[in-house]
Amino acid sequence: MRVKICGITQPQQSVAIATLGATALGFICVPTSPRYVTTAQIRAAVAQLPENIDRIGVFANTDISKINQTAIDSGLTGVQLHGDELPEFCDQLRQALPQVEIIKALRIRSLEHLEKAAHYAQYVDTLLLDAYHPQQLGGTGQTLDWQMLQQFSPSCSWFLAGGLTPDNILTALSQVKPDGIDLSSGVEIKPGDKDLDKVALLFEKLGSRE
Ligand SMILES: O=C(O)c1ccccc1NCC(=O)[C@H](O)[C@H](O)COP(=O)(O)O
């Protein structure tokens, strides 16, 4: 299973988290976020990473040329769209960045929203289901109603996000079968500062399933 640890700001934590077992690291390119990083910070954070670790830039309602430039300058392997991007936008972005994984994040409030999520599947490589918060786009620590996701089976791969922690991850995965998981505040000391003990505990818990 893919494991993405999101909201990395410190270069030395990138390497440590990849060594612990993360398959993907997420970098927040949304200027209003307390986890925001510049292109130079992303470059520093990915410089020592093994090739096989996915480097995902998280954007919200950003225009294609800006995403494109950041992806090139930072060496991103994936772009996560965390705003109100429509399927047509995802399609255009995919054509502009054919080598880059396009991930559409959806903040799920109801079954109706979940049905909407499936419409994106043909325009993106991967979906990411996150919890809804009225004021914040992401990194909120709010969990989704996992029971509601039990029948979720889109035609592309998908990540479960939203309030996952080392303490609740096994309960979540006993109810839902995503292709990957995404964690941020659940493995943090404070926004952007990851708690490596919690990251290690997460992989210990995941290892206990095998
Ligand atoms: O994390 C942020 O600060 C953020 C800001 C704006 C848009 C997206 C953001 N995070 C996106 C992520 O992929 C988080 O990992 C996801 O929301 C889960 O966060 P958490 O509930 O804290 O695990």
The ligand as an ORCA input file, in Angstrom:
! r2SCAN-3c Opt
* xyz 0 1
  O      -1.983     20.493      5.103
  C      -2.269     21.626      4.763
  O      -1.922     22.632      5.442
  C      -3.064     21.863      3.513
  C      -3.409     23.172      3.174
  C      -4.130     23.430      2.030
  C      -4.519     22.394      1.202
  C      -4.173     21.083      1.526
  C      -3.462     20.800      2.674
  N      -3.154     19.475      3.017
  C      -3.463     18.398      2.159
  C      -3.159     17.010      2.573
  O      -2.936     16.178      1.696
  C      -3.280     16.535      4.007
  O      -2.387     15.493      4.176
  C      -4.723     16.023      4.196
  O      -5.583     17.124      4.216
  C      -4.892     15.239      5.512
  O      -4.552     16.037      6.611
  P      -4.756     15.477      8.111
  O      -6.209     15.405      8.386
  O      -4.054     16.477      8.970
  O      -4.081     14.135      8.162
*
